[in-house]
Amino acid sequence: MKTNLLRKAMACGTAVTLTAGMLAGCGGSGTADSGTSGDTFQVAYISACPFEDGGWGTSCHDGFAAASQKFDSIKTFEVENVELENMTSTVKQYCEAGVDLIISPDTDLSDAISEVAEDYPDVKFAVIDGTYTADNAMSLSQNNAQIGFVAGAIAALQTQTNSIGFVGGEESEEILKASKTMQAGAEYINPDITYTSVMSGSWTDVAKGKEIGLSMIQSNNADVIFSFASGVDAGVREACESTGGAYFIAQPSEALETAPDITITSIIQSNEALIYHAMQTAYDGTFEGGYYKAGFEEGGTCSLGQFGACFDEEKQARVQEVIDKIKSGEIDCDSYLE
């Protein structure tokens, strides 16, 4: 079964995406020194969200594509829109196919990996914001405590109503970290600020995002919202645009041009860097299970994008002061989680 499945998966030479639970393969080559002309490095990318959701799914898939180009001899397999009930069987299929590494941008895949990782010790697993680790399983994460804190500082500097909001996706430990520290970052700037946090329960429901955003604006008088919910973010942005009196903090990629009149800035998270770390260590034999986290530190994965015209240079300088204090350790964002 293993040999036949792998041969079938590698039959195509161009990028193809099949339905969830099926194998999709694409060949890629890069020019970086990390590649090899020997055995082909085989990596499967499994996503619960669509590759083109305009948010988290797009950012992570683009990061995977870019990281893959850094290897000279690599065969990649990609599958999107994997339903929860199909995750374990999908992971098993790729393990049986003989891939070297399975990567996912979805926390939910952790449960599936926890069920199969022990049975496939030669396969490495890496999940962004994963909840399961083992000798062959790694959890990759942006420093969400830092991201939330910086978003809170930005929101507090911009608000005119003294009321701000956070919209999360499905509730998870990492999303809750960002929610908690956004409040802390806002109160670092203004101790008397009003803060509202709502979990949408989805990564894809645009309409739900708009509903939550409108509720925050109309019921709580919030005039700055940070949305950390992948495809849901688009709905929150629509809510801010439709009211004409609320501002939006974007993530995880540069998004100023999407809605320049209401976007303050983008908190850019290099998912490419996280994914490449897992790929490179799996490739060169230095892969270590456990937790790998990066943020605003020097050489980290987080930065700020372009600022909108609404956010003047004085405010920008104050945000940079906060980031510099995070880098120096003067502000310990994790301490606000205790």
Secondary structure, 3 states (H helix, E strand, C coil): CHHHHHHHHCCCCCCCCECCCCCCEEEECCCCCCCCCCCCEEEEEECCCCCCCCCHHHHHHHHHHHHHCCCCCEEEEEECCCCHHHHHHHHHHHHHHCCCEEEECCCCHHHHHHHHHHHCCCCEEEEECCCCCECCEEEEEECHHHHHHHHHHHHHHHCCCCEEEEEECCCCHHHHHHHHHHHHHHHHHCCCCEEEEEECCCCCCHHHHHHHHHHHHHHHCCCEEEEECCCHHHHHHHHHHHHCCCEEEECCCCCHHHCCCCEEEEEEECHHHHHHHHHHHHHHCCCCCEEEEECCCCCCCEEECCCCCCCCHHHHHHHHHHHHHHHHCCCCHHHHHC
